Amino acid sequence: MRMVLKARIPTEPGNELIQNGELPKIMETAIAALQPEAAYFTLDDGERTAFFYFDMTESSQMPTLLEAFFMDLHAKVSLQPVMNVQDLRTGLSELMSGT
C-alpha cells in the first residue's frame, strides 16, 4: 500500500545532527530503507520536515522503517495511506459501478 511518512525533526536535535555531520547519513539510510517514489523536504511549524511517499507491503515493517526517525532524529512521525491519481480513478470507478 502506498503510504506517506511525515517526519518532523525538532530544532535542537536537528541542529546537533547537522553540526556533527550525522543528518545526511541518517537521511541516506532512511531513503535506502524506504525506497520512496518521492521525497520532499520542507518546514512544518518551524521545524525541519520530510515527507516520504513509499510502498509498505506489511504493517510489520513499521518498526524497521520508523524507529530510526524516533531514535536518531527524535522526530514526530505520522504514517498514513495515500492514493495517486490512478488509484483515485480506480477507486471512484469502483464506487460508481457499485463493486
C-alpha positions as CSV (number, residue, x, y, z in Angstrom):
1,M,0.0,0.0,0.0
2,R,1.2,3.5,-0.9
3,M,2.0,5.4,2.3
4,V,3.1,8.9,3.2
5,L,5.5,9.2,6.1
6,K,5.9,12.6,7.7
7,A,8.9,13.1,10.0
8,R,9.2,16.5,11.8
9,I,12.6,16.9,13.4
10,P,12.8,19.2,16.4
11,T,15.2,22.1,16.0
12,E,17.8,21.4,18.7
13,P,18.4,17.7,17.8
14,G,18.4,18.7,14.1
15,N,21.0,21.3,14.7
16,E,23.2,18.9,16.6
17,L,22.9,16.3,13.8
18,I,23.9,18.9,11.2
19,Q,26.8,20.1,13.3
20,N,28.2,16.6,13.9
21,G,27.6,15.6,10.3
22,E,25.1,12.8,11.1
23,L,21.9,14.2,9.4
24,P,23.0,13.4,5.8
25,K,23.9,9.8,6.8
26,I,20.6,9.3,8.6
27,M,18.6,10.6,5.7
28,E,20.5,8.5,3.2
29,T,19.9,5.4,5.3
30,A,16.2,6.2,5.5
31,I,16.0,6.8,1.8
32,A,17.7,3.4,1.1
33,A,15.3,1.6,3.5
34,L,12.1,3.3,2.3
35,Q,13.0,3.4,-1.4
36,P,10.4,6.2,-1.8
37,E,8.8,7.0,-5.1
38,A,9.1,10.7,-4.0
39,A,10.7,12.5,-1.1
40,Y,10.2,16.2,-0.1
41,F,11.9,18.3,2.5
42,T,10.4,21.5,3.9
43,L,9.4,23.2,7.1
44,D,6.3,22.5,9.2
45,D,5.5,24.7,12.2
46,G,9.1,26.0,12.0
47,E,10.8,22.6,12.1
48,R,12.7,20.6,9.5
49,T,10.2,18.2,8.0
50,A,10.5,15.3,5.5
51,F,7.7,13.6,3.5
52,F,8.4,10.2,2.0
53,Y,5.9,8.5,-0.4
54,F,6.7,4.8,-0.5
55,D,5.1,1.3,-0.7
56,M,4.6,-0.6,2.5
57,T,3.6,-4.2,1.9
58,E,3.2,-5.3,5.5
59,S,2.3,-3.4,8.7
60,S,5.1,-5.5,10.4
61,Q,7.6,-3.2,8.5
62,M,6.7,-0.3,10.7
63,P,9.3,-0.8,13.4
64,T,12.1,-1.4,10.9
65,L,11.1,1.6,8.8
66,L,10.2,4.1,11.6
67,E,12.4,3.5,14.6
68,A,15.4,5.4,13.2
69,F,13.2,8.5,12.9
70,F,12.3,8.3,16.5
71,M,15.7,7.2,17.9
72,D,18.1,9.0,15.6
73,L,16.1,12.2,14.8
74,H,13.8,12.5,17.8
75,A,11.2,13.1,15.1
76,K,7.5,13.4,15.5
77,V,6.3,10.8,12.9
78,S,3.0,10.2,11.2
79,L,2.1,7.5,8.7
80,Q,-1.0,7.2,6.6
81,P,-2.2,5.6,3.3
82,V,-2.4,7.8,0.3
83,M,-3.6,7.5,-3.3
84,N,-2.0,8.7,-6.6
85,V,-4.2,9.9,-9.5
86,Q,-4.6,6.4,-10.9
87,D,-5.6,5.0,-7.5
88,L,-8.2,7.7,-7.2
89,R,-9.6,7.0,-10.7
90,T,-9.8,3.3,-9.9
91,G,-11.5,3.8,-6.6
92,L,-14.0,6.3,-8.0
93,S,-14.7,4.0,-10.9
94,E,-15.4,1.1,-8.5
95,L,-17.5,3.3,-6.3
96,M,-19.6,4.3,-9.3
97,S,-20.0,0.8,-10.6
98,G,-21.1,-0.5,-7.1
99,T,-18.3,-3.0,-6.8
